[in-house]
Amino acid sequence: MHYPIPQLVAGARNLAAVSACKDYADAIYFSVDRFSLRARARDITLDNLNDFVKYVRDCGLKAYLAVNTVIYPDELMEVSTVIESAKRARVDAIIAWDPAVIQQAVDHGLKVHISTQANVSNWKAAEYYHSMGASRMVLSRELSLEQIKLIRQHTDMELEVFIHGAMCQSISGRCYLSAYLLGRSGNCGDCTQPCRWPWTLHGENGALVELGGKYLLSVKDLCMIEHIPELIDTGVNAFKIEGRLRNAQYINTVSKCYYSAIEACFNGSYTLKKAQKWKEQLSTVYNRGFSTGFYFGTPGPDGLACDVDMNASHMRRQAVGIVLNYFPKQNAAAIRLNEQNICIGDLIVIEGASTYLEQKVESLMKDNRSIIETKKGQDVGLSVSGRVRKNDRIYKIEKHTGQ
């Protein structure tokens, strides 16, 4: 590979997600509790922003703050507060597309990455934002590999592209369907995802049109794990993983697979067989089926997930219970099995606001005796391979047997 190694940028909603990908990602993009296209991501606030960014930096990662909603006149003062807080926290860049946000960030000496919401699809548009002070462009999702190469040839600006995760039915996410139907705007981070609902199609005569599925607007997730060499060959500077609202297990699995693929490309060990193995791993976490988006041309019917009810993964997370206490000297936790039982050999994930731990159940204790399996409702002791915290949630990962 004659291009530099692309930066791997992963989304995170809390410290647990950062912990889950810190060994694989190079940078984190996140949001605070306002002006984000993921309004439900509220774990990070202006009050704890300094601590969050410090943790990201302590992990050796860059911290990119998304301020990428539509900004209305009465919100400009509040935007200033967010930018000033970002400056104090020493975030590495602001992700934005509104000129008012860009100008304020530049005036505060912050780097600016132009959000994909800007739908930049040519090098002159990229250069325009460059002239405004932006240092990186997150390109439109509707570009092919060849179009990205052309943009690369005509600008020295840093370029970033999405490589994995949910795709929006609308152009670069600029959608009004949710606002029209329910008064909740996707452009303000409050999308109700009507494109994921079941719909029926009726002909002019009122007859129901059979289309082989009822999720008529739902788009498959982007997955480029089998095409990492081609993506590197475009010369872009960064690869982005979509999924700021996903759980830490998702972030861990996806970032690990793409880190491995990028590393393999540069040490000469990348093969299609390996890529297919990574794709199998990616299919074990939340997904709506996979496609290559627009990279190889406009997607056809195979880019839609008409027959999939949100999650196509063959593996599911089943809630088990909570952590009651942690005993570091014993490498053990007291847990309560509120939802279901666990057994020796089960694969579990323990997650909290700042916890991520994935392991097999190797030892269980009840009344100072070792046991092989538990019962729902019991309090038991569990050996753990890392630190956990009171009220962390425990999930069992098991094969999904049907819809």
VENTA-V574473 format. One record per residue. N is the residue number from 1. RES is the residue in one small letter. BURIAL is I if it has 9 or more other C-alpha atoms within 8 Angstrom, else O. D_FIRST is the distance of its C-alpha to the first C-alpha in Angstrom with 1 decimal. Layout:
n->N res->RES burial->BURIAL d_first->D_FIRST
n->N res->RES burial->BURIAL d_first->D_FIRST
This chain:
n->1 res->m burial->O d_first->0.0
n->2 res->h burial->O d_first->3.8
n->3 res->y burial->O d_first->5.6
n->4 res->p burial->O d_first->7.8
n->5 res->i burial->O d_first->8.5
n->6 res->p burial->I d_first->11.1
n->7 res->q burial->I d_first->14.6
n->8 res->l burial->I d_first->16.4
n->9 res->v burial->I d_first->19.9
n->10 res->a burial->I d_first->22.7
n->11 res->g burial->I d_first->26.3
n->12 res->a burial->I d_first->29.3
n->13 res->r burial->I d_first->33.0
n->14 res->n burial->I d_first->34.2
n->15 res->l burial->I d_first->33.7
n->16 res->a burial->I d_first->33.4
n->17 res->a burial->I d_first->30.3
n->18 res->v burial->I d_first->28.7
n->19 res->s burial->I d_first->29.7
n->20 res->a burial->I d_first->28.2
n->21 res->c burial->I d_first->24.6
n->22 res->k burial->I d_first->24.6
n->23 res->d burial->O d_first->22.6
n->24 res->y burial->I d_first->19.8
n->25 res->a burial->I d_first->19.7
n->26 res->d burial->I d_first->19.0
n->27 res->a burial->I d_first->21.7
n->28 res->i burial->I d_first->24.8
n->29 res->y burial->I d_first->26.5
n->30 res->f burial->I d_first->30.2
n->31 res->s burial->I d_first->33.5
n->32 res->v burial->I d_first->37.0
n->33 res->d burial->I d_first->40.1
n->34 res->r burial->O d_first->40.3
n->35 res->f burial->I d_first->38.5
n->36 res->s burial->I d_first->35.8
n->37 res->l burial->I d_first->34.9
n->38 res->r burial->I d_first->35.5
n->39 res->a burial->I d_first->39.1
n->40 res->r burial->O d_first->39.6
n->41 res->a burial->I d_first->37.1
n->42 res->r burial->I d_first->39.8
n->43 res->d burial->I d_first->39.1
n->44 res->i burial->I d_first->37.8
n->45 res->t burial->I d_first->40.5
n->46 res->l burial->I d_first->41.2
n->47 res->d burial->O d_first->43.3
n->48 res->n burial->O d_first->40.6
n->49 res->l burial->I d_first->37.6
n->50 res->n burial->I d_first->37.7
n->51 res->d burial->O d_first->37.6
n->52 res->f burial->I d_first->34.8
n->53 res->v burial->I d_first->32.5
n->54 res->k burial->I d_first->33.5
n->55 res->y burial->I d_first->32.6
n->56 res->v burial->I d_first->29.1
n->57 res->r burial->I d_first->28.6
n->58 res->d burial->O d_first->30.1
n->59 res->c burial->O d_first->27.4
n->60 res->g burial->O d_first->24.8
n->61 res->l burial->I d_first->23.8
n->62 res->k burial->I d_first->24.1
n->63 res->a burial->I d_first->27.0
n->64 res->y burial->I d_first->27.0
n->65 res->l burial->I d_first->30.5
n->66 res->a burial->I d_first->30.9
n->67 res->v burial->I d_first->34.0
n->68 res->n burial->I d_first->33.4
n->69 res->t burial->I d_first->36.7
n->70 res->v burial->O d_first->39.2
n->71 res->i burial->O d_first->41.2
n->72 res->y burial->O d_first->45.0
n->73 res->p burial->O d_first->47.5
n->74 res->d burial->O d_first->49.1
n->75 res->e burial->O d_first->45.8
n->76 res->l burial->I d_first->44.7
n->77 res->m burial->O d_first->46.5
n->78 res->e burial->O d_first->44.9
n->79 res->v burial->I d_first->41.4
n->80 res->s burial->I d_first->42.3
n->81 res->t burial->O d_first->43.2
n->82 res->v burial->I d_first->39.8
n->83 res->i burial->I d_first->37.9
n->84 res->e burial->I d_first->40.2
n->85 res->s burial->I d_first->39.6
n->86 res->a burial->I d_first->35.8
n->87 res->k burial->I d_first->36.2
n->88 res->r burial->O d_first->38.4
n->89 res->a burial->I d_first->36.0
n->90 res->r burial->O d_first->33.1
n->91 res->v burial->I d_first->30.8
n->92 res->d burial->I d_first->27.4
n->93 res->a burial->I d_first->27.6
n->94 res->i burial->I d_first->29.8
n->95 res->i burial->I d_first->28.6
n->96 res->a burial->I d_first->31.0
n->97 res->w burial->I d_first->31.9
n->98 res->d burial->I d_first->35.6
n->99 res->p burial->O d_first->36.3
n->100 res->a burial->O d_first->38.9
n->101 res->v burial->I d_first->36.5
n->102 res->i burial->I d_first->33.9
n->103 res->q burial->I d_first->36.6
n->104 res->q burial->I d_first->38.0
n->105 res->a burial->I d_first->34.7
n->106 res->v burial->I d_first->33.9
n->107 res->d burial->O d_first->37.5
n->108 res->h burial->I d_first->37.1
n->109 res->g burial->O d_first->34.0
n->110 res->l burial->I d_first->31.6
n->111 res->k burial->I d_first->28.1
n->112 res->v burial->I d_first->28.0
n->113 res->h burial->I d_first->25.5
n->114 res->i burial->I d_first->26.8
n->115 res->s burial->I d_first->27.4
n->116 res->t burial->I d_first->26.5
n->117 res->q burial->I d_first->30.3
n->118 res->a burial->I d_first->30.2
n->119 res->n burial->I d_first->28.6
n->120 res->v burial->I d_first->26.6
n->121 res->s burial->I d_first->25.4
n->122 res->n burial->O d_first->24.9
n->123 res->w burial->I d_first->23.8
n->124 res->k burial->O d_first->27.4
n->125 res->a burial->I d_first->28.1
n->126 res->a burial->I d_first->25.2
n->127 res->e burial->I d_first->26.4
n->128 res->y burial->O d_first->29.9
n->129 res->y burial->I d_first->29.0
n->130 res->h burial->I d_first->27.1
n->131 res->s burial->O d_first->30.4
n->132 res->m burial->O d_first->32.2
n->133 res->g burial->I d_first->30.2
n->134 res->a burial->I d_first->27.4
n->135 res->s burial->I d_first->24.0
n->136 res->r burial->I d_first->22.0
n->137 res->m burial->I d_first->22.4
n->138 res->v burial->I d_first->22.2
n->139 res->l burial->I d_first->22.1
n->140 res->s burial->I d_first->24.6
n->141 res->r burial->I d_first->24.0
n->142 res->e burial->I d_first->25.3
n->143 res->l burial->I d_first->22.4
n->144 res->s burial->I d_first->20.4
n->145 res->l burial->I d_first->16.6
n->146 res->e burial->O d_first->17.7
n->147 res->q burial->I d_first->20.0
n->148 res->i burial->I d_first->17.4
n->149 res->k burial->I d_first->15.3
n->150 res->l burial->I d_first->18.6
n->151 res->i burial->I d_first->19.4
n->152 res->r burial->I d_first->16.1
n->153 res->q burial->O d_first->17.1
n->154 res->h burial->O d_first->20.5
n->155 res->t burial->I d_first->20.3
n->156 res->d burial->O d_first->19.0
n->157 res->m burial->I d_first->20.2
n->158 res->e burial->I d_first->18.1
n->159 res->l burial->I d_first->17.5
n->160 res->e burial->I d_first->17.8
n->161 res->v burial->I d_first->18.2
n->162 res->f burial->I d_first->20.0
n->163 res->i burial->I d_first->18.3
n->164 res->h burial->I d_first->21.4
n->165 res->g burial->I d_first->25.1
n->166 res->a burial->I d_first->28.3
n->167 res->m burial->I d_first->28.4
n->168 res->c burial->O d_first->31.4
n->169 res->q burial->I d_first->33.7
n->170 res->s burial->O d_first->34.0
n->171 res->i burial->I d_first->31.8
n->172 res->s burial->I d_first->29.5
n->173 res->g burial->I d_first->32.2
n->174 res->r burial->I d_first->35.0
n->175 res->c burial->I d_first->37.6
n->176 res->y burial->I d_first->41.4
n->177 res->l burial->O d_first->42.5
n->178 res->s burial->I d_first->43.1
n->179 res->a burial->I d_first->45.0
n->180 res->y burial->O d_first->47.1
n->181 res->l burial->O d_first->48.0
n->182 res->l burial->O d_first->48.5
n->183 res->g burial->O d_first->48.4
n->184 res->r burial->I d_first->45.3
n->185 res->s burial->I d_first->42.5
n->186 res->g burial->I d_first->38.9
n->187 res->n burial->I d_first->38.2
n->188 res->c burial->I d_first->40.0
n->189 res->g burial->I d_first->38.2
n->190 res->d burial->I d_first->41.1
n->191 res->c burial->I d_first->39.9
n->192 res->t burial->O d_first->41.9
n->193 res->q burial->O d_first->39.4
n->194 res->p burial->O d_first->41.9
n->195 res->c burial->I d_first->39.0
n->196 res->r burial->I d_first->38.9
n->197 res->w burial->I d_first->42.7
n->198 res->p burial->O d_first->44.4
n->199 res->w burial->O d_first->45.8
n->200 res->t burial->O d_first->48.1
n->201 res->l burial->O d_first->48.1
n->202 res->h burial->I d_first->51.5
n->203 res->g burial->O d_first->52.3
n->204 res->e burial->O d_first->54.8
n->205 res->n burial->O d_first->57.6
n->206 res->g burial->O d_first->56.7
n->207 res->a burial->O d_first->55.5
n->208 res->l burial->O d_first->52.6
n->209 res->v burial->O d_first->49.4
n->210 res->e burial->O d_first->47.7
n->211 res->l burial->O d_first->43.9
n->212 res->g burial->O d_first->42.9
n->213 res->g burial->I d_first->42.4
n->214 res->k burial->I d_first->43.7
n->215 res->y burial->I d_first->40.7
n->216 res->l burial->I d_first->40.5
n->217 res->l burial->I d_first->38.3
n->218 res->s burial->I d_first->35.9
n->219 res->v burial->I d_first->32.2
n->220 res->k burial->I d_first->29.9
n->221 res->d burial->I d_first->27.2
n->222 res->l burial->I d_first->23.7
n->223 res->c burial->I d_first->21.2
n->224 res->m burial->I d_first->17.6
n->225 res->i burial->I d_first->16.6
n->226 res->e burial->I d_first->16.2
n->227 res->h burial->O d_first->13.9
n->228 res->i burial->I d_first->11.3
n->229 res->p burial->O d_first->8.3
n->230 res->e burial->O d_first->10.4
n->231 res->l burial->I d_first->11.2
n->232 res->i burial->I d_first->7.8
n->233 res->d burial->I d_first->7.6
n->234 res->t burial->I d_first->11.0
n->235 res->g burial->I d_first->10.0
n->236 res->v burial->I d_first->12.6
n->237 res->n burial->I d_first->13.4
n->238 res->a burial->I d_first->15.0
n->239 res->f burial->I d_first->15.8
n->240 res->k burial->I d_first->19.5
n->241 res->i burial->I d_first->21.6
n->242 res->e burial->I d_first->25.1
n->243 res->g burial->I d_first->28.1
n->244 res->r burial->I d_first->30.0
n->245 res->l burial->I d_first->33.1
n->246 res->r burial->I d_first->31.7
n->247 res->n burial->O d_first->32.9
n->248 res->a burial->I d_first->31.1
n->249 res->q burial->I d_first->30.5
n->250 res->y burial->I d_first->28.6
n->251 res->i burial->I d_first->26.4
n->252 res->n burial->I d_first->25.9
n->253 res->t burial->I d_first->24.9
n->254 res->v burial->I d_first->22.6
n->255 res->s burial->I d_first->20.7
n->256 res->k burial->I d_first->20.5
n->257 res->c burial->I d_first->19.0
n->258 res->y burial->I d_first->16.3
n->259 res->y burial->I d_first->15.5
n->260 res->s burial->O d_first->15.3
n->261 res->a burial->I d_first->13.0
n->262 res->i burial->I d_first->10.5
n->263 res->e burial->O d_first->10.9
n->264 res->a burial->I d_first->10.7
n->265 res->c burial->I d_first->7.3
n->266 res->f burial->I d_first->6.0
n->267 res->n burial->O d_first->8.9
n->268 res->g burial->O d_first->8.6
n->269 res->s burial->O d_first->11.8
n->270 res->y burial->I d_first->11.4
n->271 res->t burial->O d_first->14.2
n->272 res->l burial->O d_first->16.5
n->273 res->k burial->O d_first->19.3
n->274 res->k burial->O d_first->17.8
n->275 res->a burial->I d_first->17.2
n->276 res->q burial->I d_first->20.8
n->277 res->k burial->O d_first->22.0
n->278 res->w burial->I d_first->20.5
n->279 res->k burial->I d_first->22.1
n->280 res->e burial->O d_first->25.3
n->281 res->q burial->I d_first->25.2
n->282 res->l burial->I d_first->24.6
n->283 res->s burial->I d_first->27.7
n->284 res->t burial->I d_first->29.8
n->285 res->v burial->I d_first->29.9
n->286 res->y burial->I d_first->31.4
n->287 res->n burial->I d_first->30.1
n->288 res->r burial->I d_first->31.8
n->289 res->g burial->I d_first->29.8
n->290 res->f burial->I d_first->26.3
n->291 res->s burial->I d_first->25.0
n->292 res->t burial->I d_first->21.9
n->293 res->g burial->I d_first->24.0
n->294 res->f burial->I d_first->23.6
n->295 res->y burial->I d_first->19.9
n->296 res->f burial->O d_first->21.0
n->297 res->g burial->O d_first->24.4
n->298 res->t burial->O d_first->27.6
n->299 res->p burial->O d_first->28.3
n->300 res->g burial->O d_first->31.4
n->301 res->p burial->O d_first->33.9
n->302 res->d burial->O d_first->31.3
n->303 res->g burial->I d_first->29.9
n->304 res->l burial->I d_first->33.2
n->305 res->a burial->I d_first->34.5
n->306 res->c burial->I d_first->38.2
n->307 res->d burial->O d_first->39.3
n->308 res->v burial->I d_first->37.7
n->309 res->d burial->O d_first->39.7
n->310 res->m burial->O d_first->37.0
n->311 res->n burial->I d_first->35.4
n->312 res->a burial->I d_first->34.1
n->313 res->s burial->I d_first->32.9
n->314 res->h burial->I d_first->34.7
n->315 res->m burial->I d_first->34.9
n->316 res->r burial->I d_first->37.2
n->317 res->r burial->O d_first->38.1
n->318 res->q burial->O d_first->41.9
n->319 res->a burial->I d_first->43.7
n->320 res->v burial->I d_first->45.5
n->321 res->g burial->I d_first->47.0
n->322 res->i burial->I d_first->46.7
n->323 res->v burial->I d_first->46.5
n->324 res->l burial->I d_first->49.9
n->325 res->n burial->I d_first->49.1
n->326 res->y burial->I d_first->46.7
n->327 res->f burial->O d_first->47.7
n->328 res->p burial->O d_first->45.1
n->329 res->k burial->O d_first->47.1
n->330 res->q burial->O d_first->47.3
n->331 res->n burial->I d_first->43.8
n->332 res->a burial->I d_first->45.7
n->333 res->a burial->I d_first->46.5
n->334 res->a burial->I d_first->49.6
n->335 res->i burial->I d_first->48.8
n->336 res->r burial->I d_first->50.9
n->337 res->l burial->I d_first->50.2
n->338 res->n burial->I d_first->51.3
n->339 res->e burial->I d_first->49.7
n->340 res->q burial->I d_first->49.2
n->341 res->n burial->I d_first->49.1
n->342 res->i burial->I d_first->46.4
n->343 res->c burial->I d_first->46.4
n->344 res->i burial->I d_first->44.9
n->345 res->g burial->O d_first->41.4
n->346 res->d burial->I d_first->40.8
n->347 res->l burial->I d_first->37.4
n->348 res->i burial->I d_first->38.1
n->349 res->v burial->I d_first->36.5
n->350 res->i burial->I d_first->38.3
n->351 res->e burial->I d_first->37.5
n->352 res->g burial->I d_first->39.2
n->353 res->a burial->I d_first->38.7
n->354 res->s burial->I d_first->36.8
n->355 res->t burial->I d_first->36.5
n->356 res->y burial->I d_first->33.9
n->357 res->l burial->I d_first->34.5
n->358 res->e burial->I d_first->33.6
n->359 res->q burial->I d_first->35.4
n->360 res->k burial->I d_first->37.7
n->361 res->v burial->I d_first->41.5
n->362 res->e burial->O d_first->42.5
n->363 res->s burial->I d_first->45.9
n->364 res->l burial->I d_first->48.6
n->365 res->m burial->I d_first->51.9
n->366 res->k burial->I d_first->55.1
n->367 res->d burial->O d_first->58.4
n->368 res->n burial->O d_first->57.0
n->369 res->r burial->O d_first->56.3
n->370 res->s burial->O d_first->53.0
n->371 res->i burial->I d_first->52.6
n->372 res->i burial->O d_first->50.3
n->373 res->e burial->I d_first->50.4
n->374 res->t burial->I d_first->51.8
n->375 res->k burial->I d_first->53.8
n->376 res->k burial->I d_first->53.2
n->377 res->g burial->I d_first->55.0
n->378 res->q burial->I d_first->54.8
n->379 res->d burial->I d_first->53.8
n->380 res->v burial->I d_first->51.9
n->381 res->g burial->I d_first->49.9
n->382 res->l burial->I d_first->46.2
n->383 res->s burial->I d_first->44.0
n->384 res->v burial->I d_first->40.9
n->385 res->s burial->O d_first->37.7
n->386 res->g burial->O d_first->37.4
n->387 res->r burial->I d_first->39.3
n->388 res->v burial->I d_first->40.9
n->389 res->r burial->I d_first->43.4
n->390 res->k burial->I d_first->46.7
n->391 res->n burial->O d_first->46.4
n->392 res->d burial->I d_first->42.8
n->393 res->r burial->I d_first->42.5
n->394 res->i burial->I d_first->41.9
n->395 res->y burial->I d_first->40.3
n->396 res->k burial->I d_first->40.2
n->397 res->i burial->I d_first->37.3
n->398 res->e burial->I d_first->38.6
n->399 res->k burial->O d_first->38.1
n->400 res->h burial->O d_first->39.5
n->401 res->t burial->O d_first->42.2
n->402 res->g burial->O d_first->42.9
n->403 res->q burial->O d_first->43.3
